[in-house]
Amino acid sequence: MTRSARSFWRSMRETPFVKQHPHLPEQHWGATIPLGMHGDAGSFYKHESLFVFTWDSPLGTGSTKSKRSVVTVLQKTQMAPR
């Protein structure tokens, strides 16, 4: 994983995120695993919908479906008052 992580951060070296990050020194790139977060909603039952929150890493291989891990699933009504 060290080589993959270091390679990822090298490819991102010139982005504002990496250049301006206060706690991402190059010597830690090999041990800093990038994570992605994703949220999406879909219809569930009649007038209700679900919100699914997942995470993955750009270092993973395979299909998106096989790489994503579910964090939580909420009904829309659980997220905000009606």
Secondary structure, DSSP 8 states (H G I E B T S, - for coil): -HHHHHHHHHHTTTSHHHHH-TT--GGGGGG----EEEEEEEEEETTEEEEEEEEE-TT--S-HHHH-EEEEEEEHHHHS--
